[in-house]
Amino acid sequence: MSGRKETVLDLAKFVDKGVQVKLTGGRQVTGTLKGYDQLLNLVLDEAVEFLRDQDDPLKTTDQTRRLGLIVCRGTAVMLVSPTDGTDEIANPFLQPDGA
């Protein structure tokens, strides 16, 4: 076994494409992936943060804040997904109010 660390993710296919990143603590950011390393540190350009709800900090709102060029520390990254080809759907497990 070599001493070199390798990530499970192959982020090369997402470079120069839009990605959504969820971070520990509930923060959520979208932007264009410009670079990454083996520790999963990410460089995002034209980054936009989705602000959290005041009442429930784990929920995001439609309000955004432009961040520009940022570095997401790899230890804080929980999820990386492409923004193209993903749609938000209604939760099929929620019970109707009348039930």
C-alpha positions as CSV (number, residue, x, y, z in Angstrom):
1,M,0.0,0.0,0.0
2,S,1.4,3.4,-1.0
3,G,1.7,6.2,1.5
4,R,-0.3,8.5,-0.8
5,K,-3.8,9.4,0.3
6,E,-6.5,9.3,-2.3
7,T,-10.1,10.5,-2.0
8,V,-13.1,8.3,-2.7
9,L,-14.6,11.0,-4.9
10,D,-13.4,11.7,-8.4
11,L,-14.0,15.5,-8.5
12,A,-12.1,16.0,-11.7
13,K,-15.4,15.6,-13.7
14,F,-16.9,18.5,-11.8
15,V,-14.1,21.1,-12.4
16,D,-15.4,24.2,-14.0
17,K,-19.0,23.0,-13.4
18,G,-21.6,24.1,-10.9
19,V,-21.6,22.2,-7.6
20,Q,-23.6,22.3,-4.4
21,V,-21.7,21.8,-1.2
22,K,-23.2,21.1,2.2
23,L,-20.9,21.9,5.2
24,T,-21.0,20.8,8.8
25,G,-23.1,23.1,10.9
26,G,-25.8,23.4,8.3
27,R,-24.3,25.8,5.8
28,Q,-25.0,25.3,2.1
29,V,-23.0,26.8,-0.7
30,T,-23.3,26.6,-4.5
31,G,-20.6,27.7,-7.0
32,T,-18.3,26.7,-9.8
33,L,-15.7,24.2,-8.7
34,K,-12.2,25.6,-9.7
35,G,-10.0,23.2,-7.8
36,Y,-9.6,20.6,-5.0
37,D,-7.0,18.5,-3.3
38,Q,-6.6,15.1,-1.7
39,L,-7.9,16.4,1.6
40,L,-11.2,17.5,-0.1
41,N,-10.4,21.3,0.3
42,L,-12.5,22.9,-2.5
43,V,-12.1,26.2,-4.3
44,L,-15.4,27.6,-5.5
45,D,-15.8,30.7,-7.7
46,E,-19.0,32.8,-7.8
47,A,-20.1,31.1,-4.6
48,V,-23.5,31.8,-3.2
49,E,-24.5,30.8,0.4
50,F,-28.1,30.0,1.2
51,L,-29.0,31.7,4.5
52,R,-30.4,29.6,7.3
53,D,-33.8,30.0,9.0
54,Q,-33.7,32.0,12.2
55,D,-36.1,29.6,14.0
56,D,-34.5,26.4,12.7
57,P,-30.7,26.8,11.9
58,L,-30.7,23.4,10.1
59,K,-33.1,24.7,7.5
60,T,-32.1,26.9,4.6
61,T,-34.2,29.7,3.2
62,D,-34.5,31.2,-0.3
63,Q,-32.4,34.2,0.8
64,T,-28.8,34.1,-0.5
65,R,-25.5,35.9,0.1
66,R,-22.9,36.3,-2.6
67,L,-19.5,35.2,-1.4
68,G,-17.4,35.2,-4.6
69,L,-14.2,33.1,-4.6
70,I,-14.0,30.9,-1.5
71,V,-12.1,27.9,-0.1
72,C,-14.2,25.2,1.7
73,R,-12.0,23.3,4.2
74,G,-12.2,19.6,3.5
75,T,-12.9,18.7,7.1
76,A,-16.1,20.7,6.9
77,V,-17.4,19.2,3.6
78,M,-20.2,16.7,4.1
79,L,-21.7,16.6,0.6
80,V,-20.7,17.6,-3.0
81,S,-23.3,17.3,-5.8
82,P,-23.6,18.7,-9.2
83,T,-26.2,21.5,-9.7
84,D,-27.0,20.4,-13.2
85,G,-29.4,17.5,-13.4
86,T,-30.8,17.8,-9.9
87,D,-34.3,18.9,-9.0
88,E,-36.0,19.4,-5.7
89,I,-39.0,17.1,-5.2
90,A,-41.8,17.0,-2.6
91,N,-41.2,14.7,0.3
92,P,-43.2,11.5,-0.3
93,F,-43.1,10.5,3.3
94,L,-44.9,13.5,4.8
95,Q,-48.4,12.8,6.0
96,P,-51.2,15.1,4.7
97,D,-52.5,17.5,7.4
98,G,-55.9,15.8,7.5
99,A,-54.5,12.3,8.3
